[in-house]
Amino acid sequence: MKILIIGANGFTGRRILQDFSKNKEYKLYACSLHQDINPEDGYEFIQADICNENNLTELFNRTRPDIVINTSALSVPDYCETHHEEADLINTTAVAYLAIKCNKYNCRFIHLSTDFVFDGKSEHLYTEEDTPNPLNYYGKTKWEGEKRIINVCNDYAIVRVVVVYGKPLPGQHGNILQLVANRLRNGESINVVSDQWRTPTYVGDIANGIEKLMHHNKSGIYHICGGDNVSIADIAYRVAAHLQLDSALIKAVTTEEMQEITPRPRHSGLSIEKAIKEIGYQPLTLDEGIKETFSE
Ligand SMILES: NC(=O)c1ccc[n+]([C@@H]2O[C@H](COP(=O)([O-])OP(=O)(O)OC[C@H]3O[C@@H](n4cnc5c(N)ncnc54)[C@H](OP(=O)(O)O)[C@@H]3O)[C@@H](O)[C@H]2O)c1
């Protein structure tokens, strides 16, 4: 099976690449905008810009994949809020190009999306049936990307993930766990919001869920995240407890007090019932994921 992983220098893309490298039945192609951040055996690396249609044609001709996994994105909401054109290009236009190519080359398209497609006003965990209504520009571009796939692709899985965490490689952006751990280890205080709830996703669970979806013969949207619905402040307190750091340095503040420029949903936890039922998805608990992150 030939698998093309796009965004392979990114946090999630690299974890998928590393996990899949263990399976010798997979022929892996890793694509990213810049040079390979951590060259290893077990895959072929191709540097390409997926916003460039010619690059994409060359990429598909060279790899002829059975499965395309797109983890590339402009995934920082604050940056997207002030860089609309760039966000449109990567999160929507390039996704539409990929969807067309996947159809042309008869491959299954697995694309990562986000809980930020929702407005966070729901009183239940969002299901795949709920209608998106993004609050910020990042969420808008990601939802547009989803719609392009649904309109074009014959064989696809849209994988919505939430606050992805795990251990990053050198050169990769950290996540909430490292941010909290680093601040507390340095004896610095950290402000975290206590009125925004999420279902955080251990990065290894995404690789797992995607592998199951590769062999699933249905198209659709799948929520692949953790099963614990917690506030961002809760995450920080759990990290402090696990690492036995001073939790008094954690300042739980409201969204209003945080005065963020980019609006964010209050309750964007996602239900994983569909993934449990259809593909037997079984994520780590948040405490297990925190333990795994700091033990790796
Ligand atoms: N991280 C989260 O908490 C979170 C939460 C919800 C949803 N998501 C979604 O999950 C997915 C993965 O997120 P992530 O945080 O793992 O991503 P990430 O670390 O930001 O990685 C994205 C990668 O995409 C690559 N890329 C960007 N533009 C490209 C282009 N034009 N051509 C080829 N490659 C390009 C970059 O490669 P180079 O490094 O080579 O430039 C980058 O490493 C995204 O779809 C994101 O929207 C993430």
The ligand as a MOL file (V3000), in Angstrom:
LIG
                    3D

  0  0  0     0  0            999 V3000
M  V30 BEGIN CTAB
M  V30 COUNTS 48 52 0 0 0
M  V30 BEGIN ATOM
M  V30 1 N -2.2530 21.2280 16.6880 0
M  V30 2 C -3.4780 21.2510 17.1630 0
M  V30 3 O -3.7010 21.4130 18.3750 0
M  V30 4 C -4.6450 21.0580 16.2320 0
M  V30 5 C -5.9480 21.1660 16.7450 0
M  V30 6 C -7.0380 20.9510 15.8860 0
M  V30 7 C -6.8070 20.6360 14.5500 0
M  V30 8 N -5.5270 20.5540 14.0690 0 CHG=1
M  V30 9 C -5.3300 20.2010 12.6590 0
M  V30 10 O -4.4910 19.0620 12.6110 0
M  V30 11 C -3.6240 19.1380 11.4670 0
M  V30 12 C -2.1840 18.9810 11.9100 0
M  V30 13 O -1.8570 20.0400 12.8010 0
M  V30 14 P -0.3800 20.1960 13.3750 0
M  V30 15 O -0.4440 21.1560 14.5160 0
M  V30 16 O 0.2230 18.8800 13.5320 0 CHG=-1
M  V30 17 O 0.2960 20.9290 12.1460 0
M  V30 18 P 1.7340 21.6440 12.0840 0
M  V30 19 O 2.6400 21.0960 13.1280 0
M  V30 20 O 1.5030 23.1150 12.0580 0
M  V30 21 O 2.2860 21.1300 10.6950 0
M  V30 22 C 1.7830 21.5230 9.5110 0
M  V30 23 C 2.8390 21.2500 8.4720 0
M  V30 24 O 2.2720 21.5870 7.2180 0
M  V30 25 C 3.3390 21.8570 6.3510 0
M  V30 26 N 2.9190 22.7890 5.2920 0
M  V30 27 C 2.4270 24.0380 5.4650 0
M  V30 28 N 2.1830 24.5790 4.2560 0
M  V30 29 C 2.5480 23.6680 3.3260 0
M  V30 30 C 2.5570 23.6650 1.9090 0
M  V30 31 N 2.1440 24.7290 1.2170 0
M  V30 32 N 2.9970 22.5590 1.2540 0
M  V30 33 C 3.4280 21.4740 1.9700 0
M  V30 34 N 3.4450 21.4240 3.3200 0
M  V30 35 C 3.0150 22.5150 3.9840 0
M  V30 36 C 4.4270 22.5140 7.1830 0
M  V30 37 O 5.6280 21.9660 6.7090 0
M  V30 38 P 7.1000 22.6160 6.8660 0
M  V30 39 O 7.3980 22.4650 8.3270 0
M  V30 40 O 7.9450 21.7550 5.9950 0
M  V30 41 O 6.9960 24.0400 6.4540 0
M  V30 42 C 4.0930 22.0950 8.6210 0
M  V30 43 O 5.1270 21.3580 9.2330 0
M  V30 44 C -3.9750 20.4400 10.7750 0
M  V30 45 O -4.9000 20.1780 9.7660 0
M  V30 46 C -4.6290 21.2710 11.8590 0
M  V30 47 O -5.5380 22.2070 11.2980 0
M  V30 48 C -4.4460 20.7410 14.8890 0
M  V30 END ATOM
M  V30 BEGIN BOND
M  V30 1 1 1 2
M  V30 2 2 2 3
M  V30 3 1 2 4
M  V30 4 1 4 5
M  V30 5 2 4 48
M  V30 6 2 5 6
M  V30 7 1 6 7
M  V30 8 2 7 8
M  V30 9 1 8 9
M  V30 10 1 8 48
M  V30 11 1 9 10
M  V30 12 1 9 46
M  V30 13 1 10 11
M  V30 14 1 11 12
M  V30 15 1 11 44
M  V30 16 1 12 13
M  V30 17 1 13 14
M  V30 18 2 14 15
M  V30 19 1 14 16
M  V30 20 1 14 17
M  V30 21 1 17 18
M  V30 22 2 18 19
M  V30 23 1 18 20
M  V30 24 1 18 21
M  V30 25 1 21 22
M  V30 26 1 22 23
M  V30 27 1 23 24
M  V30 28 1 23 42
M  V30 29 1 24 25
M  V30 30 1 25 26
M  V30 31 1 25 36
M  V30 32 1 26 27
M  V30 33 1 26 35
M  V30 34 2 27 28
M  V30 35 1 28 29
M  V30 36 1 29 30
M  V30 37 2 29 35
M  V30 38 1 30 31
M  V30 39 2 30 32
M  V30 40 1 32 33
M  V30 41 2 33 34
M  V30 42 1 34 35
M  V30 43 1 36 37
M  V30 44 1 36 42
M  V30 45 1 37 38
M  V30 46 2 38 39
M  V30 47 1 38 40
M  V30 48 1 38 41
M  V30 49 1 42 43
M  V30 50 1 44 45
M  V30 51 1 44 46
M  V30 52 1 46 47
M  V30 END BOND
M  V30 END CTAB
M  END
